[in-house]
Amino acid sequence: VVARLRADANIQPGTSTPLAFNLTKAVFFDPATENRIL
């Protein structure tokens, strides 16, 4: 998972934070072929 956060987000290594996904911008890949799934 790749997350883009605001520069002022106070996220520290080893901590948990809730995330929400914008599925209109999600891209999925086939793990075997690494091809994009539409």
C-alpha positions as CSV (number, residue, x, y, z in Angstrom):
1,V,0.0,0.0,0.0
2,V,1.3,3.4,-0.9
3,A,-0.2,6.4,1.0
4,R,0.1,10.0,0.3
5,L,-0.2,12.2,3.4
6,R,-0.1,15.9,4.1
7,A,3.3,17.1,5.1
8,D,2.0,18.1,8.5
9,A,0.5,14.7,9.3
10,N,1.9,13.6,12.6
11,I,2.6,9.9,11.7
12,Q,5.4,8.2,13.5
13,P,7.1,4.8,12.7
14,G,5.5,1.9,14.6
15,T,2.2,3.7,15.3
16,S,-1.3,2.8,13.9
17,T,-3.5,5.3,12.1
18,P,-6.9,4.9,10.4
19,L,-6.8,5.2,6.6
20,A,-9.6,5.6,4.1
21,F,-9.3,4.7,0.4
22,N,-10.5,6.8,-2.5
23,L,-11.5,3.9,-4.8
24,T,-11.9,6.2,-7.8
25,K,-8.1,6.6,-7.8
26,A,-7.3,3.0,-6.8
27,V,-5.1,0.9,-9.2
28,F,-5.0,-2.9,-8.9
29,F,-2.4,-5.2,-10.3
30,D,-2.4,-9.0,-10.9
31,P,0.3,-10.4,-8.5
32,A,1.3,-13.1,-10.9
33,T,1.7,-11.0,-14.1
34,E,2.1,-7.6,-12.5
35,N,-0.4,-6.3,-15.2
36,R,-2.9,-3.7,-14.3
37,I,-6.4,-5.0,-13.7
38,L,-9.1,-2.7,-15.1
